[in-house]
Amino acid sequence: MAKHKDNKERGTDIAAASGKVSRKEFEKELARLQVELTRLQTWVKAEGARVIVVFEGRDTAGKGGVISRITARTSPRVFRHVALPTPSDREKTQVYIQRYIAHFPAAGEIILFDRSWYNRAGVERVMGFCTDRQYERFLAVIPMVEREMIVENGIILRKYFLDVSQDEQRRRFEARINDPVKHWKLSPMDTESVRRWWDYTAAYQRMIEATDTPESPWHIVPADDKRRARLNLIRHLLDSIPYKRVAEELPKIPKTQPRPKGASEGLGAGQRVPNHY
């Protein structure tokens, strides 16, 4: 697409370079892509478009990291990050996909599912949280649900699977254990994925084979190199949606009203936060 010409040329330069993407290269390219994300946002609002982006992948693959880069410079009223917790007792009695449908987009919204209904084909399958019948029915029905309820309903659907190698997953878990600010990312359920690597491999292979359709294909993102994965995924998302740049009418900054006689600059009441820095 013409609007991405400069970005594509720069991206090709980065891809041609040997080794990992440097932090400087990453930040420069990310900044350009984030400008395009704001243009996508403006187009979605102007056209009343609806977009769902599903982020699946192995534990530690970087789903949250790429979502945070997408939302860093965009409006939370347009780009909505949805990461549902364990279903409640009531939700467990609903039709399986029901609690996800409640978060589907209205006009002018982009929903980013940080894990999705595909939990049934991943963690629920491997950890035994669903029956064989529920699992098989899910794989049989979900392509039709995506086609009829999402794609044929005019919603743009993109599905990404972030994949990491076994050694890299172990290294990232060890890094989380050694970094206090990442302890919140650790849970017995997550680390169990190290032990059950091959169970998850088989589950994901079956999931993608059964639900990769012409209407809603899976896009696989190699993610051992986090920076390259983030750039590639965002670029693919932008290139896959036929948005156009929409002219915006930016407000002009008005003159400040005259200062009233006797008005004080300070706020008066309240306690000032100490200057520790």
C-alpha positions as CSV (number, residue, x, y, z in Angstrom):
1,M,0.0,0.0,0.0
2,A,1.4,3.4,-0.9
3,K,0.9,4.9,2.5
4,H,3.3,2.4,4.0
5,K,6.0,2.9,1.3
6,D,8.6,4.6,3.6
7,N,7.9,2.2,6.4
8,K,8.2,-0.9,4.1
9,E,11.6,0.3,2.8
10,R,12.8,0.9,6.4
11,G,11.4,-2.4,7.5
12,T,13.3,-4.2,4.7
13,D,16.5,-2.5,5.8
14,I,15.9,-3.8,9.3
15,A,15.0,-7.3,8.2
16,A,18.1,-7.5,6.0
17,A,20.4,-6.6,8.9
18,S,22.1,-9.5,10.6
19,G,21.4,-10.4,14.2
20,K,18.7,-9.0,16.4
21,V,17.0,-5.6,16.0
22,S,18.8,-3.0,18.1
23,R,16.8,-1.0,20.6
24,K,17.5,2.2,18.6
25,E,16.2,0.6,15.4
26,F,13.2,-0.9,17.2
27,E,12.2,2.4,18.8
28,K,12.5,4.3,15.5
29,E,10.4,1.8,13.5
30,L,7.9,1.3,16.4
31,A,7.3,5.1,16.5
32,R,6.5,5.1,12.7
33,L,4.1,2.2,13.1
34,Q,2.4,3.8,16.1
35,V,1.7,6.9,13.9
36,E,0.0,4.5,11.5
37,L,-2.0,2.9,14.3
38,T,-3.4,6.3,15.2
39,R,-4.4,6.8,11.5
40,L,-6.0,3.4,11.6
41,Q,-7.9,4.5,14.7
42,T,-9.1,7.7,13.0
43,W,-10.4,5.7,10.0
44,V,-12.1,3.1,12.2
45,K,-14.0,5.9,14.0
46,A,-14.9,7.8,10.8
47,E,-16.1,4.6,9.0
48,G,-17.8,3.0,12.0
49,A,-15.6,-0.1,11.4
50,R,-15.4,-2.9,13.8
51,V,-12.2,-4.9,14.4
52,I,-11.3,-8.0,16.5
53,V,-7.7,-9.0,17.0
54,V,-7.1,-12.3,18.7
55,F,-3.7,-12.8,20.4
56,E,-2.9,-16.4,21.2
57,G,0.4,-18.2,21.8
58,R,2.6,-20.1,24.1
59,D,3.3,-18.8,27.6
60,T,6.0,-16.1,27.6
61,A,5.6,-15.5,23.9
62,G,5.0,-11.8,24.3
63,K,1.2,-11.3,23.8
64,G,1.0,-8.7,26.4
65,G,4.1,-6.9,25.2
66,V,2.9,-6.4,21.7
67,I,-0.6,-5.3,22.9
68,S,1.0,-2.7,25.2
69,R,3.0,-1.3,22.2
70,I,-0.2,-1.1,20.1
71,T,-2.1,0.7,22.9
72,A,0.7,2.9,24.1
73,R,-0.2,5.8,21.7
74,T,-3.8,5.0,20.9
75,S,-7.1,5.8,22.5
76,P,-8.5,3.2,25.0
77,R,-11.9,4.2,23.8
78,V,-11.1,2.8,20.4
79,F,-8.4,0.2,21.1
80,R,-9.8,-1.9,23.9
81,H,-7.6,-4.5,25.6
82,V,-9.7,-7.5,26.8
83,A,-8.0,-10.1,29.1
84,L,-10.8,-12.1,30.8
85,P,-10.1,-13.8,34.1
86,T,-11.1,-17.4,35.0
87,P,-14.8,-17.8,34.3
88,S,-17.2,-17.3,37.3
89,D,-19.5,-20.1,38.4
90,R,-22.3,-18.3,36.5
91,E,-20.2,-18.0,33.4
92,K,-19.3,-21.6,33.5
93,T,-23.0,-22.4,32.9
94,Q,-23.3,-20.1,29.9
95,V,-22.8,-21.0,26.2
96,Y,-19.0,-21.2,26.1
97,I,-18.3,-18.2,23.8
98,Q,-21.0,-16.1,25.4
99,R,-18.7,-14.1,27.7
100,Y,-16.5,-13.3,24.8
101,I,-19.4,-12.1,22.6
102,A,-20.2,-9.5,25.4
103,H,-16.9,-7.8,24.5
104,F,-17.4,-7.8,20.7
105,P,-16.9,-4.3,19.1
106,A,-19.5,-1.7,18.4
107,A,-18.9,0.8,15.6
108,G,-15.6,2.6,15.9
109,E,-14.0,0.0,18.2
110,I,-11.0,-2.3,17.9
111,I,-11.0,-5.2,20.5
112,L,-7.7,-6.8,21.3
113,F,-8.3,-10.2,22.9
114,D,-5.3,-11.2,25.1
115,R,-6.2,-14.9,24.9
116,S,-9.7,-15.6,23.7
117,W,-12.2,-18.4,23.1
118,Y,-9.3,-20.5,22.0
119,N,-8.5,-21.1,25.7
120,R,-10.7,-24.2,25.2
121,A,-8.4,-25.6,22.6
122,G,-5.3,-24.7,24.6
123,V,-5.1,-24.6,28.4
124,E,-8.5,-26.2,28.9
125,R,-7.7,-29.1,26.7
126,V,-4.2,-29.7,28.1
127,M,-5.1,-29.2,31.8
128,G,-8.4,-31.2,31.6
129,F,-10.7,-28.2,32.3
130,C,-13.1,-29.4,29.6
131,T,-14.5,-32.7,28.5
132,D,-13.4,-34.5,25.2
133,R,-16.9,-33.8,23.9
134,Q,-16.7,-30.1,24.7
135,Y,-13.3,-29.9,23.1
136,E,-14.3,-31.7,19.9
137,R,-17.5,-29.6,19.6
138,F,-15.5,-26.4,20.0
139,L,-13.2,-27.3,17.1
140,A,-16.1,-28.3,14.9
141,V,-18.3,-25.2,15.7
142,I,-15.9,-22.3,16.1
143,P,-15.0,-21.9,12.4
144,M,-18.7,-21.5,11.6
145,V,-19.2,-19.1,14.6
146,E,-16.3,-16.9,13.3
147,R,-17.6,-16.9,9.8
148,E,-21.3,-16.3,10.5
149,M,-21.1,-14.1,13.7
150,I,-18.0,-12.2,13.0
151,V,-16.8,-12.1,9.4
152,E,-20.2,-12.2,7.6
153,N,-21.5,-9.7,10.1
154,G,-18.9,-7.1,8.8
155,I,-16.4,-7.4,11.6
156,I,-12.7,-7.5,10.6
157,L,-11.1,-10.5,12.3
158,R,-7.4,-11.1,12.7
159,K,-5.9,-14.1,14.6
160,Y,-2.2,-14.2,15.6
161,F,-0.3,-17.0,17.3
162,L,3.0,-16.0,18.8
163,D,5.4,-19.0,19.0
164,V,8.6,-19.4,20.9
165,S,11.1,-22.2,21.1
166,Q,11.3,-24.5,24.1
167,D,14.7,-23.1,25.2
168,E,13.6,-19.5,24.9
169,Q,10.4,-20.2,26.9
170,R,12.5,-21.7,29.8
171,R,14.9,-18.7,29.7
172,R,12.0,-16.2,29.9
173,F,10.5,-18.0,32.8
174,E,13.8,-18.0,34.6
175,A,14.1,-14.3,33.9
176,R,10.7,-13.7,35.4
177,I,11.7,-15.5,38.6
178,N,14.8,-13.3,38.9
179,D,13.0,-10.0,38.3
180,P,10.7,-8.8,41.0
181,V,8.7,-6.6,38.7
182,K,7.8,-9.7,36.7
183,H,6.7,-11.9,39.5
184,W,3.0,-11.0,38.9
185,K,3.4,-12.8,35.5
186,L,4.1,-16.1,37.2
187,S,1.6,-18.7,38.2
188,P,1.7,-22.5,38.7
189,M,-0.6,-22.8,35.7
190,D,1.8,-20.9,33.5
191,T,5.0,-22.7,34.5
192,E,3.2,-26.0,34.1
193,S,3.5,-25.2,30.4
194,V,7.2,-25.9,30.6
195,R,6.6,-29.5,31.8
196,R,3.8,-30.0,29.4
197,W,5.6,-28.5,26.3
198,W,4.7,-31.4,24.0
199,D,1.1,-31.6,25.2
200,Y,0.7,-28.0,24.3
201,T,2.5,-28.5,21.0
202,A,0.0,-31.2,20.0
203,A,-3.0,-29.1,21.2
204,Y,-1.9,-26.0,19.3
205,Q,-1.1,-28.0,16.2
206,R,-4.6,-29.5,16.2
207,M,-6.2,-26.1,17.1
208,I,-4.6,-24.3,14.2
209,E,-5.2,-27.1,11.7
210,A,-8.9,-27.2,12.7
211,T,-9.6,-23.5,12.8
212,D,-7.4,-22.1,10.0
213,T,-10.0,-21.1,7.4
214,P,-10.0,-18.8,4.4
215,E,-12.4,-16.5,6.2
216,S,-10.4,-16.4,9.4
217,P,-6.8,-17.7,8.9
218,W,-4.2,-18.0,11.6
219,H,-1.1,-15.8,11.3
220,I,2.0,-17.4,13.0
221,V,4.5,-15.0,14.5
222,P,7.9,-16.4,15.4
223,A,8.7,-14.6,18.7
224,D,12.1,-15.7,20.0
225,D,13.2,-12.2,19.0
226,K,10.7,-10.0,20.8
227,R,11.4,-6.8,19.0
228,R,11.3,-8.3,15.6
229,A,8.1,-10.1,16.5
230,R,6.4,-6.9,17.7
231,L,7.3,-5.0,14.6
232,N,6.3,-7.8,12.2
233,L,2.9,-8.3,13.9
234,I,2.0,-4.6,14.0
235,R,3.1,-4.1,10.4
236,H,1.0,-7.1,9.3
237,L,-2.0,-5.9,11.1
238,L,-1.7,-2.5,9.5
239,D,-1.1,-3.9,6.0
240,S,-4.0,-6.3,6.3
241,I,-6.7,-3.7,6.9
242,P,-7.6,-1.4,3.9
243,Y,-7.8,1.8,5.9
244,K,-7.2,5.3,4.4
245,R,-5.8,8.4,6.0
246,V,-8.6,10.6,7.2
247,A,-8.1,14.3,7.5
248,E,-8.7,15.5,11.0
249,E,-9.9,19.0,12.0
250,L,-7.7,19.8,14.9
251,P,-8.9,22.4,17.4
252,K,-7.1,25.7,17.7
253,I,-5.8,26.8,21.1
254,P,-7.8,29.8,22.2
255,K,-6.5,32.9,24.1
256,T,-6.4,32.6,27.8
257,Q,-9.0,34.7,29.6
258,P,-7.7,37.7,31.5
259,R,-6.6,37.1,35.0
260,P,-9.2,38.2,37.5
261,K,-8.3,40.9,39.9
262,G,-6.8,39.4,43.1
263,A,-6.7,35.9,41.7
264,S,-3.9,33.6,43.1
265,E,-1.7,31.3,41.0
266,G,-1.5,28.5,43.6
267,L,-4.3,26.1,44.5
268,G,-4.2,27.0,48.2
269,A,-5.6,24.0,50.0
270,G,-4.2,20.4,49.7
271,Q,-0.8,18.9,50.5
272,R,2.1,19.1,48.1
273,V,3.8,15.8,47.2
274,P,7.4,15.9,48.4
275,N,10.1,16.5,45.8
276,H,12.2,13.3,46.2
277,Y,13.6,13.6,42.6
